[in-house]
Amino acid sequence: MKKKRRRHSFVHRTSFILSFINSFIQVFGQHYCVKNPSSNVDTIFILAFAIIMLNTDLHSRNIKPEKKMRLEQFIKNLRGKNRYICIKRKYAI
């Protein structure tokens, strides 16, 4: 029974953190688009979330160095996610 409580607690914390990150990125995207009217809110959301995931991947101790995401993988993962996203390698460096 204790295992269920621990799992429930972990799931609850994780969902809370994800909802906080989601809300934070949405507010950031809206604010960014107010300051940069030619931007798209969905594009900013996807890029911001991808950067957070990249940062997590790069700094996690649980991921072996040879498994960490490389620049080409990051760019490839974003390709086709949104019609406005077209990251060129020179901008990602």
C-alpha positions in Angstrom: 0.0 0.0 0.0 2.9 2.4 0.7 4.2 1.8 -2.9 0.9 3.2 -4.3 1.1 6.3 -2.1 4.7 6.9 -3.2 3.8 6.4 -6.9 0.7 8.6 -6.5 2.9 11.3 -4.8 5.5 11.1 -7.6 2.8 11.3 -10.4 1.1 14.2 -8.6 4.4 16.1 -8.3 5.3 15.4 -11.9 2.0 16.5 -13.2 2.1 19.6 -11.1 5.6 20.5 -12.4 4.6 19.8 -16.0 1.5 22.0 -15.7 3.6 24.8 -14.2 6.1 24.5 -17.0 3.3 24.5 -19.6 1.7 27.6 -18.0 5.0 29.4 -17.8 5.9 28.7 -21.4 2.4 29.8 -22.6 2.8 33.2 -20.8 6.3 33.6 -22.1 5.1 32.9 -25.6 2.3 35.4 -25.4 4.6 38.0 -24.0 7.2 37.3 -26.6 4.7 37.7 -29.4 3.5 41.0 -28.0 7.0 42.3 -28.2 7.7 40.6 -31.6 4.4 40.7 -33.6 5.8 38.7 -36.5 6.2 35.7 -34.2 3.8 32.8 -33.8 2.7 31.7 -30.3 2.8 28.0 -31.1 6.3 28.2 -32.6 7.6 30.0 -29.5 5.9 27.4 -27.3 7.5 24.5 -29.2 10.9 26.1 -29.2 10.9 27.0 -25.5 9.7 23.5 -24.5 12.4 22.0 -26.8 15.1 24.1 -25.2 14.0 23.0 -21.7 14.1 19.4 -22.8 17.5 19.9 -24.3 18.8 21.5 -21.1 17.4 18.6 -19.1 19.0 16.1 -21.4 22.4 17.8 -21.3 22.5 18.2 -17.5 20.9 14.9 -16.4 23.2 12.5 -14.6 20.9 9.7 -15.6 21.8 10.0 -19.3 25.1 8.6 -20.4 27.4 11.0 -22.2 27.2 9.1 -25.4 23.4 9.2 -25.3 23.1 12.9 -24.8 21.4 14.9 -27.6 23.6 16.4 -30.3 22.9 19.6 -32.3 21.8 17.6 -35.4 19.4 15.5 -33.3 17.9 18.6 -31.8 17.3 20.2 -35.2 16.0 17.0 -36.6 13.5 16.6 -33.7 12.0 20.0 -34.4 11.7 19.5 -38.1 8.0 19.2 -39.1 6.6 20.0 -35.7 5.2 23.4 -36.8 4.9 25.0 -40.3 6.7 28.1 -38.9 9.7 26.2 -37.5 12.6 26.0 -39.9 15.8 26.1 -37.9 19.0 26.4 -39.8 22.1 25.0 -38.3 23.8 28.4 -38.2 21.1 29.8 -36.0 21.1 26.9 -33.6 24.8 27.1 -32.8 
